[in-house]
Amino acid sequence: MKESKTINAIIITETDDVVTAITDLKKGETVRYLFDGKTLKEFVLKNDIPFGHKAAIRDIACKNDVIKYGESIGRATKDILTGEHVHIQNLESKRGRGDLK
């Protein structure tokens, strides 16, 4: 079966570390998104990514901030590789935590 060349994820700002899936995506599938509104970028998924969930567009080191919307949405709790699902298994949210600045 031939894979579609359709955009299947979105990025909010050029500084973001993640894209958001706009459909359910499967491990091994190629993610396609417009990086600056016109430049097509691609990478291959290492995990299934449900609709609305995040995938890393670059490697993110453990304890580094994860950027979405141009802002930190949390901290990586382990190294995250390009194409991996970014969620509660590898991201600690800063929301609601009084001890993180």
Secondary structure, DSSP 8 states (H G I E B T S, - for coil): -----S--EE-SSTT-SEEEESS-B-TT-EEEEESSSS-EEEEE-SS-B-TT-EEESS-B-TT-EEEETTEEEEEESS-B-TT-EESTTTEEE-TT-SS--
